[in-house]
Amino acid sequence: MKTFIKFIDGVLIALLAFTVCLSFVCKETIMQKEYVKKQLASSEIYTSLTKEIKESILSNYRNSSVYNEVLSAYLEPLLDEAVKKKTVQKEVEAMVDDLYAGKEMSVKGTYFTEDYNDSINSYLKKNNLNVINADMLSPFISKAVQVAISHVDMTKYTNRIAQQFKIIKDHIQIIFMASSVSLAVLIILSMIIVKRKIRFFGWTMLLTSLLHLLSPMLMSAYMSYAHLSFNKEYLTDFFMLMKSKVTQPVMIAGVVYVILGFTFIYLSRKNKEPETEVNNF
């Protein structure tokens, strides 16, 4: 019975230590709006999206009912001028703002409409392209905005994840504080009241390290679910990016626990603790 209680004690300490580490990392990374925006900006996601949007507008316009031969001759330079990474970034960041504000995520298309109109009209004026009039331009810009929105929009893919995210974001501080206090109390009880030996804490740290080092597998399983649910390439890229930002520090903590665990076990042997303590865990 004592061995079983010690086992439960060790498992609880390991789970709480893992929860403390994971909640702290999440609190300082993916739960910070500016951090997420910075990571998105430093990735290739906006570049890839911009390229996809440009190619899709070309393809869709040439096969649409609003196709115009005169305008089509200038299509590629017009798109080079209009479809820019910064516009995509502004639209996605607006959705990120909605997510962190607890609002329903949706693409307004405001930035696409404004930037496309301004860029194209500026290009036409600069190059004196009077052959392209407003009647040709308006349907084209409308079609371009529609295509761009369809590529960026993730509302129908993220309603569930947004709800889950809001719950976690609202409670992450509570989770971190509660698990930290519980861990501290349990360790104090184990050390002072029950008087666990140093070997016990060594094995407990090794179990804790196992949870930390397995975290990428757990997140990969969730990523598979996300990919099947969302079926949106840039969303998958985003989740992969966030996964790496969370799992890297967690795995580093896992390595630290491995070192500490073996150190404690080594010290317990050096101090010649009773052999029965091997089964303390």
Sequence and secondary structure as in RCSB ss.txt:
>XXXX:A:sequence
MKTFIKFIDGVLIALLAFTVCLSFVCKETIMQKEYVKKQLASSEIYTSLTKEIKESILSNYRNSSVYNEVLSAYL
EPLLDEAVKKKTVQKEVEAMVDDLYAGKEMSVKGTYFTEDYNDSINSYLKKNNLNVINADMLSPFISKAVQVAIS
HVDMTKYTNRIAQQFKIIKDHIQIIFMASSVSLAVLIILSMIIVKRKIRFFGWTMLLTSLLHLLSPMLMSAYMSY
AHLSFNKEYLTDFFMLMKSKVTQPVMIAGVVYVILGFTFIYLSRKNKEPETEVNNF
>XXXX:A:secstr
 HHHHHHHHHHHHHHHHHHHHHHHHHHHTTT HHHHHHHHHHSSHHHHHHHHHHHHHHHHHHTSTT  HHHHTTH
HHHHHHH  HHHHHHHHHHHHHHHHTT       HHHHHHHHHHHHHHHHHTT TTS HHHHHHHHHHHHHHHHH
HH  HHHHHHHHHHHHHHHHHHHHHHHHHHHHHHHHHHIIIIIS   HHHHHHHHHHHHHHHHHHHHHHHHHHHH
HHHHH  HHHHHHHHHHHHHHHHHHHHHHHHHHHHHHHHHHHHHHTT  GGGGG  
